[in-house]
């Protein structure tokens, strides 16, 4: 029986640039998920300041 996880929705994290997959814990708010991890969410402002 093949895995169905290949068909999950994906997004790109604006901080690290990595693709991340849909998770069941995000099922109710997937449209508001922006960052792949708590670490990227915390570093969102420092990443913007480095580009200046």
Secondary structure, DSSP 8 states (H G I E B T S, - for coil): ---SGGG--EEE-TTT--EEE--GGGTTTGGG---SSHHHHHTHHHHHHHT-
